[in-house]
Amino acid sequence: MGCGRVGSSVADGLARIGHDVAVIDRDSAAFGRLSPEFTGERVQGMGFDRDVLLRAGIEDAGAFAAVSSGDNSNIISARLARETFGVERVVARIYDAKRAAVYERLGIPTVATVPWTTDRLLNILTRDTETAKWRDPTGTVAVVEVVLHEDWVGHRVTDLEAATGSRVAFLLRFGSGLLPEPKTVIQAGDQVYVAAVSGHAAEAVAIAALPPSGDLERGHG
């Protein structure tokens, strides 16, 4: 719910990694923030209206994010999703820190307006554990561990970088750290850590868990 900068970014990110997404906003012009490649549903209406939520498919939803510009709208819709429709993963963006603490106690994770809001939302909606292992002091760049699909073995790290839009920061191989070169080839058992701009780290994790696309050439040697 909410197709502002954060909502549109989260919706685009979820859609790119293969999720079925519906976006709710009371202003149809807000849907213009979505990527031209966005294939999900666009539902005009108030996100705390039961009929609007039903049109968006709330009964079948695995996750719900309330990221409109209003705290009250976000928490009402988040509670509806959790308590009325039984959605398992619900997160609300709350501007008021005191309110946020109250809603956390109600079991609804909240996010503030910080640089890594998109990462935290994608993380809560799609994963069980904290995504980032490290962030720079400004919160702009995150280093995350990616669990690779087995078909990445034999590909160069540059292939993984191209697919995920990240940089491979280092590998752990046979118990030792390794700074990769462009010709470095991924081996079975490698633990791979990538650096990504906040807002794209969780997406990189999801893409790395998928098999590489067929147009990537395998590395040699």
ZIZITA-V898837 format. One line per field, one symbol per residue. phi: phi as a letter, one per 40 degrees, with the letter a starting at -180 (. if undefined). psi: psi as a letter, one per 20 degrees, with the letter a starting at -180 (. if undefined). Layout:
phi=???
psi=???
//
This chain:
phi=.hbcccdcccccccccchccbbbbacbccccccccdccbccbbciccbcdccccccgdcbccaabbbccbdccccccccdccccbgccbbabcbcccccdccccccgbdbbccbdbdcdccccccbbcbccccabcdcgcbbbbcbcccdccdgccccccccccgbbccabbbfgbcaccbdccbcbdgcbbbbbacdhbccccdccccccccccccccbg
psi=polbggghggggggghjjqpppppqiohhhiiiqqhipjaqooprpijpghghghikhhjpiqppokaipgggghghghggghgikpgopqppphohggghghhhijoqqqrmrhkggggghghhirirpgphqqrhijhpqpqppoqqhiipiqqhhggghhikrpogrqopkjqqpoqrhipppqpippppqpqpqiighgggghhiqqqqijpqqrp.
//
